[in-house]
Amino acid sequence: MKRKIDEVSSGEQSLHKIEKGAKKLVSKVLNATTLEFELLERVNNFLKDNRDTEGIEALNNFKFVAKFLIEYTATLSDKDRLIYDILTCLERVHEVNLSPMFPLVWGEKSKEHYENLENLGSTLHKIATSEILDYIDPSLMWRTVRFCSLPERKDIYDVRFILQLMANIEHVGTDIDCRKFIESNCLSVMFAATSHLDSDVRKLAYYSLQKFLNILLQVQESEVEKNFPERPIFVYILRQFKQSFDDIGVRTVHIISHFLAKVCKLVLYPDNDVYTSVLSFLCLKPKIDLDTVPEFYKLLLSTSPEKYKVEREWVLGYLNEAILDSADYNTLQNRSGIKLLQGLFSSCICDQTARKYILQIFKACANIPSSAQDLFIRQNLHSWIVTAINLPHLTRWERVFLAEIYIIVVTAIKDNLSNQTNAITFKIQADLTGTIICEVLKPLVEMEARAQERIHAIENLLNAEWVVNQPASV
């Protein structure tokens, strides 16, 4: 009996010590002018170390939680990631109820909102949906559309937080400005997040898309005619996208998700030159083919006497932004994209802007290791570069850029040799093509500073020893 009393007493002392430590930490956070990274790490470590401790009352502090949100900018910077982890741990592990603060807004701008919310309560003080959208930077949202599935990027919004915010404000009957919602690139981010590597993020993206579809279906006809006449088109696009899947949470390739993200912006501007072509394509079929580039042939080889240039640049522009991994490369190759772009680049109908996009697409493909090997072995890109770099109408910049692509592709081959036969064969091919490219670049050295850099890089590649990679020992 005495042992049990001692154990209870020891447990109470331990809880008292943890509670005391929590109060000190909360006090430090509240008194800090700005939350330094070191302090955030201390808070995060404290929460993790005491994850099994229930009922730490000091953590249930409105001002304490609000302080983190005021410092938060909702990006993927190191500081913001740490704040997101702290907020997640507070809610999910330590059961701090954040729902009275929903929807969560952020930044210095949110300070007044949280002060009013604490003083007046959620009944008397509510933030309008249009005000929430004012916290969002559309340009940063579009950068998030492009790079949200790349974990190393820090200069974009954290889609986990943004999608949860969207899900919180997307309720049927909510007074939401659908046009402003789309113009802020919120819908585009939802589509882009369906290509995310994290299955939980993808599910949240699909959930948010469904909720937005429900809102569109509830919009009154009178409101549609006045403020949002494009509503039926967005309903159609969302339903069409939904019908294209058999399973929930499927990861779409970036080429498809980015296409739909751009379509969201396009639908709002019917005077755009590619509006008719893209919308007519979407209306042709009840489903979207998820394994091909939408309208690749029609837009790239446009026969429109007035809009052919704009249509070609539009499809090349979105491909340049959308090719991020091997799945995107394979989707492009389902339409023999590389060969088609090679032919277009060398033809007289390809202007300088289109050539620039094509070169950037080739570089994007070359930066994917598995795709770089395919470009060398199957597409023979290194030999094509030798031919293309001698075209008389190319600019100095284009010749140097071709050499840069060559270096990326050959480096990928050199670093991933599988056997000695391949090493010898590929080295001979590189020697022949690399020597010719260097000769083309030499006259450009005085006029183009980067030409000398490319020559040195190619010579270093050719002079290096090409060694077969040894398999790792088990």
MOGI-V455320 format. One record per residue. RES is the residue in three letters. OMEGA is omega in whole degrees, 0 to 359 (* if undefined). BURIAL is I if it has 24 or more other ideal C-beta (glycine too) atoms within 12 Angstrom, else O. D_CENTER is the distance of its C-alpha to the mean C-alpha in whole Angstrom. Layout:
res->[RES	RES]
omega->[OMEGA	OMEGA]
burial->[BURIAL	BURIAL]
d_center->[D_CENTER	D_CENTER]
This chain:
res->[MET	LYS	ARG	LYS	ILE	ASP	GLU	VAL	SER	SER	GLY	GLU	GLN	SER	LEU	HIS	LYS	ILE	GLU	LYS	GLY	ALA	LYS	LYS	LEU	VAL	SER	LYS	VAL	LEU	ASN	ALA	THR	THR	LEU	GLU	PHE	GLU	LEU	LEU	GLU	ARG	VAL	ASN	ASN	PHE	LEU	LYS	ASP	ASN	ARG	ASP	THR	GLU	GLY	ILE	GLU	ALA	LEU	ASN	ASN	PHE	LYS	PHE	VAL	ALA	LYS	PHE	LEU	ILE	GLU	TYR	THR	ALA	THR	LEU	SER	ASP	LYS	ASP	ARG	LEU	ILE	TYR	ASP	ILE	LEU	THR	CYS	LEU	GLU	ARG	VAL	HIS	GLU	VAL	ASN	LEU	SER	PRO	MET	PHE	PRO	LEU	VAL	TRP	GLY	GLU	LYS	SER	LYS	GLU	HIS	TYR	GLU	ASN	LEU	GLU	ASN	LEU	GLY	SER	THR	LEU	HIS	LYS	ILE	ALA	THR	SER	GLU	ILE	LEU	ASP	TYR	ILE	ASP	PRO	SER	LEU	MET	TRP	ARG	THR	VAL	ARG	PHE	CYS	SER	LEU	PRO	GLU	ARG	LYS	ASP	ILE	TYR	ASP	VAL	ARG	PHE	ILE	LEU	GLN	LEU	MET	ALA	ASN	ILE	GLU	HIS	VAL	GLY	THR	ASP	ILE	ASP	CYS	ARG	LYS	PHE	ILE	GLU	SER	ASN	CYS	LEU	SER	VAL	MET	PHE	ALA	ALA	THR	SER	HIS	LEU	ASP	SER	ASP	VAL	ARG	LYS	LEU	ALA	TYR	TYR	SER	LEU	GLN	LYS	PHE	LEU	ASN	ILE	LEU	LEU	GLN	VAL	GLN	GLU	SER	GLU	VAL	GLU	LYS	ASN	PHE	PRO	GLU	ARG	PRO	ILE	PHE	VAL	TYR	ILE	LEU	ARG	GLN	PHE	LYS	GLN	SER	PHE	ASP	ASP	ILE	GLY	VAL	ARG	THR	VAL	HIS	ILE	ILE	SER	HIS	PHE	LEU	ALA	LYS	VAL	CYS	LYS	LEU	VAL	LEU	TYR	PRO	ASP	ASN	ASP	VAL	TYR	THR	SER	VAL	LEU	SER	PHE	LEU	CYS	LEU	LYS	PRO	LYS	ILE	ASP	LEU	ASP	THR	VAL	PRO	GLU	PHE	TYR	LYS	LEU	LEU	LEU	SER	THR	SER	PRO	GLU	LYS	TYR	LYS	VAL	GLU	ARG	GLU	TRP	VAL	LEU	GLY	TYR	LEU	ASN	GLU	ALA	ILE	LEU	ASP	SER	ALA	ASP	TYR	ASN	THR	LEU	GLN	ASN	ARG	SER	GLY	ILE	LYS	LEU	LEU	GLN	GLY	LEU	PHE	SER	SER	CYS	ILE	CYS	ASP	GLN	THR	ALA	ARG	LYS	TYR	ILE	LEU	GLN	ILE	PHE	LYS	ALA	CYS	ALA	ASN	ILE	PRO	SER	SER	ALA	GLN	ASP	LEU	PHE	ILE	ARG	GLN	ASN	LEU	HIS	SER	TRP	ILE	VAL	THR	ALA	ILE	ASN	LEU	PRO	HIS	LEU	THR	ARG	TRP	GLU	ARG	VAL	PHE	LEU	ALA	GLU	ILE	TYR	ILE	ILE	VAL	VAL	THR	ALA	ILE	LYS	ASP	ASN	LEU	SER	ASN	GLN	THR	ASN	ALA	ILE	THR	PHE	LYS	ILE	GLN	ALA	ASP	LEU	THR	GLY	THR	ILE	ILE	CYS	GLU	VAL	LEU	LYS	PRO	LEU	VAL	GLU	MET	GLU	ALA	ARG	ALA	GLN	GLU	ARG	ILE	HIS	ALA	ILE	GLU	ASN	LEU	LEU	ASN	ALA	GLU	TRP	VAL	VAL	ASN	GLN	PRO	ALA	SER	VAL]
omega->[179	180	180	179	179	180	179	180	179	179	179	178	179	179	179	179	179	179	179	178	179	180	178	181	178	179	179	180	183	182	182	177	173	181	179	183	181	179	178	178	178	179	182	179	178	181	180	182	183	182	181	181	182	171	174	190	183	182	179	184	184	183	179	179	181	180	178	182	179	178	186	174	174	178	178	174	182	181	181	176	181	178	178	179	179	180	179	180	178	185	189	184	184	172	173	185	180	185	177	182	182	350	184	173	192	176	181	180	184	184	180	179	182	175	178	180	179	184	187	183	184	179	183	181	177	178	181	180	179	178	178	180	178	178	186	176	184	180	177	176	180	175	177	176	185	193	187	181	177	187	183	180	179	186	179	176	173	186	177	180	183	181	176	177	179	180	181	183	181	176	177	182	178	179	183	177	186	180	179	178	181	179	177	179	178	180	178	178	178	178	182	183	176	176	183	181	181	182	179	177	179	179	178	178	178	178	180	178	179	180	178	175	178	178	180	181	181	181	182	182	180	179	180	183	184	193	189	182	181	184	182	180	180	175	180	182	180	178	179	179	180	182	183	184	173	182	178	175	179	178	177	175	182	181	179	183	180	176	180	177	179	178	178	179	184	185	182	183	183	178	178	185	181	183	184	183	183	181	178	176	181	182	184	188	179	180	175	176	187	183	181	176	181	175	184	183	186	183	181	181	184	178	179	182	184	189	186	182	180	181	179	181	180	182	178	180	182	174	179	180	192	183	185	180	185	178	178	178	180	177	176	182	174	175	182	188	184	179	180	179	176	179	180	182	184	186	182	181	182	180	186	180	179	179	178	179	181	178	179	176	178	179	178	178	182	180	175	189	181	179	178	178	177	179	181	189	186	183	178	185	182	177	178	179	178	178	185	185	179	178	187	185	181	176	178	180	182	179	178	179	176	178	178	178	179	181	181	183	183	177	178	178	181	184	184	179	184	179	186	179	177	181	181	182	182	179	178	179	180	179	182	184	182	179	180	181	178	179	178	184	185	178	183	188	183	184	184	186	184	181	180	178	180	179	179	181	179	180	178	177	183	182	181	177	181	186	178	178	178	178	181	179	182	*]
burial->[O	O	O	O	O	O	O	O	O	O	O	O	O	O	O	O	O	I	I	O	I	I	O	O	I	I	O	O	I	O	O	O	O	O	I	O	O	O	I	I	O	I	I	I	O	I	I	O	O	I	O	O	I	O	O	I	O	I	I	O	I	I	I	I	I	I	I	I	I	I	I	I	I	I	I	I	O	O	I	I	I	I	I	I	I	I	I	I	I	I	I	O	O	I	O	I	O	I	O	O	I	O	I	I	I	I	I	O	O	I	O	O	I	I	O	O	I	O	O	O	O	O	O	O	O	O	I	O	I	O	O	I	I	O	I	I	I	I	O	I	I	I	I	I	I	I	I	I	I	O	O	O	O	O	O	I	I	I	I	I	I	I	I	I	I	I	I	I	I	I	O	O	O	I	I	I	I	I	I	I	I	I	I	I	I	I	I	I	I	I	I	I	I	I	I	I	O	O	O	O	I	I	I	I	I	I	I	I	I	I	I	I	I	I	I	I	O	O	I	O	O	O	O	O	O	O	O	I	O	I	I	O	I	I	I	I	I	I	I	I	I	I	O	I	O	O	O	O	O	O	I	I	I	I	I	I	I	I	I	I	I	I	I	I	I	I	I	I	O	O	O	O	O	I	I	I	I	I	I	O	I	I	O	O	O	O	O	I	I	I	O	I	I	I	I	I	O	I	I	I	O	I	O	O	O	O	O	I	I	I	I	I	I	I	I	I	I	I	I	I	I	I	I	I	I	O	I	I	I	I	I	I	I	O	I	O	I	I	O	I	I	I	O	I	I	I	O	O	O	I	O	O	O	I	I	I	I	I	I	I	I	I	I	I	I	I	I	I	O	O	I	I	I	I	I	I	I	O	I	O	I	I	I	I	I	I	O	I	I	O	O	O	O	I	O	O	O	I	I	I	I	I	I	I	I	I	I	I	I	I	I	I	I	I	O	I	I	O	O	O	O	O	O	O	O	I	I	O	I	I	I	O	I	I	O	I	I	I	O	I	I	O	O	I	O	O	O	I	O	O	I	O	O	I	I	O	I	I	I	O	I	I	O	O	O	I	O	O	O	O	O	O	O	O]
d_center->[61	61	58	56	57	56	52	52	53	50	47	48	48	45	43	45	44	40	41	42	39	37	39	39	35	35	37	36	32	34	36	34	33	29	28	28	25	29	30	26	27	30	29	27	29	32	30	29	33	34	32	35	37	37	38	37	39	38	34	34	34	33	33	31	28	28	28	25	23	25	23	20	17	14	12	11	14	17	19	17	16	20	21	18	20	23	23	22	25	27	26	26	29	31	31	31	30	27	28	31	28	25	23	22	21	21	22	25	26	26	29	31	30	30	34	35	33	35	38	38	37	34	37	38	35	31	28	28	25	25	25	22	20	21	20	16	15	14	13	11	9	9	7	5	5	4	3	2	4	6	9	10	9	11	11	8	9	10	9	12	14	13	13	16	17	17	19	21	22	22	26	28	30	28	29	25	25	23	22	21	19	17	18	16	13	13	14	11	8	10	10	7	7	10	8	7	10	12	14	15	12	12	16	15	13	16	18	17	17	20	21	20	22	25	25	25	28	30	30	34	35	36	33	31	34	34	30	28	29	26	26	27	25	22	24	25	21	20	23	22	19	21	24	22	21	24	22	20	17	16	13	13	12	9	12	13	10	9	13	14	11	13	16	16	17	19	21	22	24	26	28	25	26	24	24	27	26	23	24	27	25	24	27	29	27	27	24	21	21	18	19	20	18	20	23	22	26	27	25	25	29	29	33	33	35	34	30	29	28	25	24	24	22	19	19	18	16	13	14	14	10	9	11	9	12	15	15	14	17	19	18	19	22	23	24	25	23	24	27	27	25	28	30	29	28	32	33	35	33	30	30	28	25	24	25	23	20	21	22	18	17	20	18	15	17	19	17	16	20	21	20	22	25	25	25	28	30	29	28	30	28	30	33	32	30	34	35	32	33	37	36	38	36	33	32	32	29	28	30	29	25	27	28	25	24	27	27	23	24	28	27	25	28	30	28	28	31	33	36	39	40	36	36	39	38	35	37	39	37	35	38	39	36	35	39	38	35	37	40	38	36	39	40	37	37	39	37	34	33	30	33	35	32	31	34	34	31	33	36	35	33	36	38	36	38	36	36	35	33	35	33	33	36	36]
